[in-house]
Amino acid sequence: MHTKLLKNLRQGALAARDNALRGLTLAIASVGLAALLSGPSSAQMVQKIAAIVNDSVISGYDLEQRLGLVFATAGVPRTPENVERIRPQILRALVDERLQIQEALDKNIDVDDADIDQSIERLGGRSNMSLEQIQEFLASVNVNVDTLRNQVFAELAWNELVESRFGPRVTVTDTEIDTVLERIINQSEMASYLVSEVLVSVETPEDETRARAAAAQLVDQLRQGGDIRAIAGQFSQAPTAANGGDAGWIIDGQLSSALNSSLRTLKIGETSDPIRTVAGYHILQLRDRRLSGDQMDPMDATVTIEAINIPFTEDMPRAKLERTSAAIGEALKTPMACGELESFAMKLNPDSRFSRIEDRPMRAFPAPARPALMALEVNRWGAPQRTPDGIELVVLCNRNMVERQLPSRNDIENQLFNQELAMMSRRYLRDLRRNAVVEMR
């Protein structure tokens, strides 16, 4: 059980105006004892109330910590201007989370700490970071790890509540699946786009102005270099938010005309302006494009490579440096078959390091390394790369291209199910907002 957050939310009603001491007590409980021990400035921040949601306090400390988490993970520079632009969106997100948690607790939904750890580990996997490395990183930017844990707790509890309440009501028929599959087959020779998305939903006509401004601010952050995975996870109301906004490959014509028209004009890496749809304001980012009729995608390939790192540092004897340099230069003139690389490196220098990566999908490699790997020819040397302690040489053993596959019926069913469930989730949260007593400070 996530006891710290549950303790805060299960305490009695708060009347902040009439009982300031009681309000301070709840605020302290929401941030933990550590905040009280970190100095006068933190204590003052704890006492500040950012919002009250059905008599439950969101403290100034909660808001500042979430701001720190967003700027640390989204890749957006923390300037005073950016802080002021993003603060209202963060506060709204915290209010929504508090409503979601209150409703989940009222329906006896609980989440184990182990589930939270697993979810954080999956998030870290996007950046090849372990749970311990995430904790160290957050500590280095003065963000309490409980800020992330509380956010994940809210997401997991809400998802469990929505699925348990509405999941049994969602029915995806064979006819619906057939319709989607037929459309994909008919359009399979058309161009397709690898897309990430953010959705800022519009719940009521009165919400239009806020949503439009929020979407414009998110576009600005993305164009400053913000990470759409982190921004989608923080702000998007689309079903893809849990997956960092990854919408996968979209066939030309598959989306609404407004979204499709935007995709056709985007260059790879570009972010669209906010696009109004029936659900709200969509933001699209084009990560890749396949041309019409191109049935092979290099990013779908799996590769096997062998690599050696040969010691080569300035403190080595000059004669050895010259011999090593000459041997590498001579070797690069001829092909090198996989299986021969390790013995070649050991003869050159017994301290060389050998490694082999087998049948790894191209998408699993870090993005900066992909262009060089895609340019390699089988049994040909890649360009030598300088490392802190030597020179790295790579040989491509094989590259297995994978023909594009149509989505399975099960994939389509899951997609339709998640879309319907997401719509019900947005309506559910909208109703909670309407019935809540929320005071922004």
N, C-alpha and C positions, 0 to 999 in steps of 0.2 A: 504493500500500500504506500502511496506517495504521501507520507504522513504530514510533512511540513505544509504542503498546499491544502490538504484536507482540513488540517487544524484551523487554518486561517478562514476557510470558506464555511466551516460548520459552526463558527462562533455565532453568538446572538446578533440581533439587529443593531445597527449603528445609527445614532442620531448625531451627526458630526457637529451641527450648529449648536445644539443644546448641551452636548456632552463631549467637549474637546478631549478630555483625558481618555475616554473610552475609544475615541477615534484613533488616538495615538497608540493605544495598546494594540488595536487590530493592525495598524500599519506596521508596528514592530514585528508582530507575528508573521506578517506576509513576507518580510525580507530576512528574518532570522537574526540571531544574536550577534553574528559577525559584523553586521552593519553598525551596531552600537559601539563596537570596539575599534572602529577604523577612523575615529577622529571627529571633531566638531562639525566639519562640513558635511560628512555623511549623516550625522545625527540630524542636522537641520534638514537635509533632503528627505530623510525618513518622515519627519514631522509634516512635510508638505503633502497635501492630498491632491492628486491629479484628477481623480474622478471617484464617484460613489455609485456603485451598481447594485441596486436592490439592497442597500444598507451594507455592502461589502466594499472595503476601501481598495483603490489602486493608488499606491503611494507615488510620490515624486521619484523615489528611489527605483521603484518598479519600472517607471517610464524611462528613466535615464539608463538603467541597465539594459533594457530592450533596445534603446537607441544604440548603445555601445555594441550589442550583439549584431544588429543589422549592419552597422558600418564596418564591423570587423569581418563580416562574412560576405558582404555584397560587392566589395571592391569599389565602393563609391567614396571619394575623399570626404573626410569629415570637416567641412567648412561651416562657418556660422550660417551661411545661406542654405546649405543643404540640410542642416539640422532643423532650421525653422520650417523648411518645406515639408520635411518628412515627419516631423513631430505629430501633427494632427492624424496622419495615417496610422502611426504606431499606437497612439492613444485609442483610436477607434478599434484597432485590432485587439488591444488589450481588453477593451470593454466587451467585444464580441466573445473573446475567450472566456471572460468571467461569466458571461451569460451561459455559454456552452457548458462550462464546468458545473455551475449551479444546477442546471437542468439535468446533467448526467448524474450528479450526486443525488438529486431528488428521485431519480429513477434507479438508484442503487447500482450505478455503473462504477466499477473500480478498475484500476490499472496497476499491475505489479511493477516494482522497480526494475525487475529483469526485462520486462517488455520495453520500458523506457530506454534501458541500456542498449538493447538490440536495435531499436529504432535510431538512436544516436550513432551507433556503429555503422548502420546502413548509410546515414547521411555522410559520415566521415569517409566511407568507401568511395564516394565521388571524387575525393581529393587525396585518396590513398593515405588516410589518417586513421589511426587506431583511437579507441575511446580515451586512452591515456594521453595521446598526443593532442586530442581535442581539448581535454581538460587543461593541459599545459599551455596551449595556445590561448584559450580564453583567459587564463590567469595572467598571461603576458600582456593582454590588452585591458586588464582590470575589469573583466566581466565575470561575475559569479556564475559558476556552472549551473547553479539552480535556476538561473534565468532561462537557459536552454532546456533544462529538464522540465520546468513548469510549462513551457510552450509545447513540448512534445507530449507531456501528460494531457494537456487540453485537447490536442489533436487526436490522440488515441482514444480518449474517453468519448469525445464527440462522435468519432467515426463508429465506435462500437454502439453508441446509443442510436445513431441514425440507421445503421444496418439492422439492428435488432428490431427497431420500430417499423421501418419502412421496407426493409429487404423482402419480407414475405409478400408484400403487396405488389412488387415489381415483377411483371411477367414479360419475357421476351419471346415472341412467337417465332415459329419456323418461317412464316411468311416475311416477317421483318428481317430475319437473317438472310433469306433468299434475295430480298430486294437489295440489301447492301452488297452482298456478294456479286450479284448480277451487275450492279453499277460499277464495281471495281473491275470486273472482267471486261466490261465494255470499254472502260477507260484505261486499260492496262498498257496501251501503246502511247498514252499521253505522258507529258512531262510530270514529274512528281517532285515534291519539296520536303526536305527534312526541317521540321518546324519546332520551335519552342514558343510557348504562349503564356500570357498573363491575362486574366479576366478580372476587371473591376466591375462588379455587378451593380445594377441600378434597381433598387427594390421598389421605389415609389417615384411618382413624378417629381416630388419635392427633393428627391435624392440626386436628380440629374446633374445639377451644377457641381455638387461635391464630387461625384464620381468622375465627371469629365476633367475636373482640375486634378484629382488624384492620379488619373491615368496619364495626364500630360506630365506630371511630376515624375512618374515612374519611367516614362519614355526618356526624359531628360537624364535621369540617373543611369539608365542603360546605355545611352549614347555617350556618357562620361566614362564608360568602361565597366559599369556595374555588371555583376554576375547574374544572369537571368535565372539560374537555378536557385540562388539564395533569395532573389527578389520574388520569384514565383512562390517559393515556400513561405514567405512572410506575408504576401499581400494577395495572391491570386485566389479567386473563388471558383476556378475551373477544376474539373476532376483531375487534371494533370498536375495540380499543385503539389500533391504528395510525391510526385516523381520529378520535382524540380522544373515543372512546366514542359516536360518533354512530350510533345504530341506525336512523335514518330514521323513516318513518311506519309505525306498527304498527296493524293493524286489530283492533278489539275481538274478543277470542276467539282471536286468532292465537297468543298465548303460552300458557304453562301457566296453570292456574287460579290459582295463588298469585300469579304476576306480573300476570296480567290483573286480578285483584281489587284489587291495589294501584293499578294505573293508573286504575281507575274512581274511586278515592277521592281521588287527588292533585289539587291545584289547580295551575294553570299556574305554573311556577317552583319548585314544591316538590320535595323529595327524599324518597324512601321510606326506611323503616327497612330494615335488611338482610333479605333474603328468601331463605330456604333453598331451593335447587333441587338436582337430582341432581349438578350441576357444582360447587356451592359456594354462596356468598352473593352474591346479586345486589343491586345498588343501582340504582334507577331515578330519573331526573330528568325530569319532564314539562315540555317546552318549549312545546308548543302542543297544541290539541285541535280536531278537526273534529267537528261535530255530525252525527248520522245524516242521510243524504240530501244533505248539503252537498257538491256536486260542484265547487265553486269555492273555491280557497284564495287569499285576498288576498296571501299571501306568495309565491305562485307567479307573480304578475303581473309583467310588465315595464313600466317607465315611462320616459318621456322628459320631462325637465324643462329649463327654462332659468332661469338665475339671474343677478342683477346685484348687485354690491357698490358702493354709492354712498358716496364719501368723506363722513364726517360726524364730525368731531372737535372737541373743545372749543377748540382753537387756531385754528379757522377764524373768519373775520369773522362777527360776529353777524348781519348782514344776509343773508349767504350761508346761514348755518344756518337762518334763518327761511324763506328762499325754498325751500331744499331740503326742509325739514319740511312746508311747505305743499304743495309739488308732490307729495310722496309721499302725503300725506293725501288729496289730490284724486284721484290715480291709483288709490288703493285702493278708491274708490267704484265703479269701473267694471271690467268684465272686460278682460283683456289677453291677446290672442291671441299664441301663439308666433310668432316671426318679427318681432314689433313691439318686443320687449323691449330689444334692443340699441340701436336708434335712440332709443328713449325715454330710455335711460340716458345716451347720449352727449349728447343735447340738454340733459339736466339737469346733467351734469358730464362733460366730456371725459375726466376721469381715472377714470371708472367702469370696473369690470372686468366682462366678460360671460363666461359659460360655459354650455355645453350638454352634457348627459349623455343619451345616446340608447339606448333599449331595454335598460336595465339591469335585471336581476332585482331585485325588492324585497329578497331575502335578501342581496344583495351590498352593501346600504347598512349602515352601522353601526347596531346595535340602537337606540341612543338616538334616531336620526333617523327611524326607521320609523313611529312613531305619527303624527307630523305629516305625513309623505308620504302615508300611507294616508287621512288625513282631507281631503286636497286634492281639489278639484273641477277638472275640465278647464277651462282658460282662466280660472281664478280665482286671485287672489293668495293666497299663503300668508301667515301672520302674519309681519310684519317681525321680523328677528332682528338683534340688536346684535352687531357684531364689533369687534375691537380698533381697526380703522381706518375703520369705516363702518357702514352698514346694509345687510343682505342681504335681497333680495326674490326670491321663487321663484314660478314659474308652472308648473303641470302641463300639458304639451302633450297627452299621451295616456297611457292606462293599458290594457294588453292583458291581459285575464284568460285564464288557461290552465286548461282543464278537466283534472281529474285523469286521469292515464294509468295503466293497469295496467302492472305491471312486465313487461318482455319475458322470453321464455324464457331468453335469455342471462343476464339479470340474476338470475333465479331459480337457474339453474345455477351461477353464480359464488357466490351466497350459500350454497347447499348444499355446494359444494366447499370454501369457506372454513371453514364450520362443521366439516366432517369433518377438515380439515387442522388446525384449531385443537385439536380433541380429541386428535389424534395428537401434536401438539406438546406438550400438557400431559403426556401419558403418557411421552413421550420425556424431558422434563425431570424428571419424577418418578423415572424409572429412573436418571438421572444422579445425582440427589440420594442415592438409596439406595446407590449404589456409590461415592460420593465420601467422602473423608476431609475433614471440615469441622470446624475448631476455632474457636469464637467466643471472643473475648477480652473 
